[in-house]
Amino acid sequence: MCIFKDQTLLCFSCTKTKNKMDTVSKKPSNSGKMQYGNAIVLYESSKSRKVMIPFFIPRSDGNELAVKLITYKKAPPPFDWAIVEDKSISLDGESSLNLLKALKNHLITAKLDDEGEFVMIKLDGESSNLNQISSEILSKAIAGILNRDDIIEHLTSNDLSNEMVMAFKSAIRLREMRNACTQLRQYLENGENSESLYQNWCETHNWIFGNAYLVKDDVRTISEGDKLDMLLPTVISGYRDIIELKKPIENVLNWDSTHNNHYFASPVSMAIGQCHRYLDVFQEVALKGLRDNPEIVAYHPRAIIIIGRSNNWAEREFRALHGLNARLACITVMTYDQLLLQGERLIEILTNTKITEKVDDDLDFSF
């Protein structure tokens, strides 16, 4: 269907083809002072039609995009379609960009179920996947918002500065923890069995052992021939506990059909014996602090052994491990799946708690 308006030909394509490729055209107007594109149908029914006409207006710094929104209604033959003037508007370049920005922002908020006020942050560069946005770009965007005088004035007047800092720190920390758990799960699902791989992961993310511990010690050698996997200082006393890491492929429990009970498999028994020696030596050499590191003190230290998998266990196997652990002194055996579950549970609690820093102080996942 074609309509002549002010000596300009407007073409409407009524064909609706599935998976039709979008095209953009630029045609010279009769006046030669600008260009225009094909009409874009925004809405169409048997009685009305709404279209957008793009115009490309030359300026000294390049072409400016302007649009005209036109409403048509069905008219008696032979005209067929007639423009409804009071429902047609023209938008210059600035107005068109403002409309585009408003539509983008509201399309984003339309996907959210929450109600309230939202702040949109413009990033340098665009990406449909937030995971592809570098931390540097995101940091600059946030810094740009915090450099605005009106926002600073609002934060200062409402005493929100500390609250904002806490919110940013908590959000970033939770994201780091989620990514770490995802990485650990991928290691396990991919069948990775390198002890050094899991040791590096645990050293980087020692929070997974619970909030009873502070950051890890860099010192690992406690005597000649005795090198520990990890040393973790406790929050309350500062005394050190031992972390011993074995391979996820190792068997944890065996079944004694004669006596109808589970017992520790050979790799676990060997690890328990190893930790028994470590605990004796560590308390002996560090009762008043290590010679070259007097801040590292051992007083009735405990050991946590991470070994094997439990992703396919039944309830009786978990019950058996719990019972065997209860009868050990100063040593606890965990599987890598239990360690991962402990980390995910900690993240869940922190996510559902408003005052994250208080939770960091109160939670204790120690054994």
C-alpha angles and dihedrals in degrees: 000000000000130000129188116220124171091343089302121120114226115192123201120196110207094180113115109200122177114245090007113177115243114237133188122206135188120204130178116249120232090254091055091221096107145004131238138196136224116288114264114216110225097174135003136180135156091273107032143025133195120200140174121221115199118213126195110208118190115234133175091260096042140289119328120214114225127170138204121208111207130187120204129191130196111269130193116270137305092032095049095182129038131186117247100217098192090055097048123087138179123221124198123216096276093046091048091053091047090052091049092050092047092050092049093050094047093046088058094048091045088067092057121087094202124096126219140068120325130197118212117212118204112220127204100253126006131256132171089212116064090199088068093057112099120234088239093060092045092048091051091050092052091045089052091056092048090052092062111107094218093053093045089050091050093049092047096046092050095040091237098137097099091041091053092048090050091048093051093046092048094048093048092046093050091049091052090050093049091049090049093053090047089053093049091049090051091051090053096043091048091053096244109173105173111128091206091055092056092041091056090047093050092046090053094044104031089148086085090076089066140269091278086085134068124209117313126265120249089216114091106156111086098170140351106299095008113100117165127212094226141352117203124189116219119237098231104042105013090227114142131248127195127240116198118190125200132175121288089227093067120107114245106188136028127196122235104206092186094060097022097235142110123244135183114280120236097265090054093046090051091050091050090052090048092051090047089061092043092052092050094046094042095052091046097051099034105036088114095021133290114291095246095027109041092173090069105084128175119202115164090332122198130217131217117200117201111197142144133352133285101181092115098040125127124224093265091059093052089047091050093051091048091052094047091049091050090059096050120091117227093341128097127186119210133173122229090247090056090049090051092047090050090054093047091049091052090051090049092053093047092047092053094045120086097203100053098173092056090051089051088060098043104043117094119183094168121129 
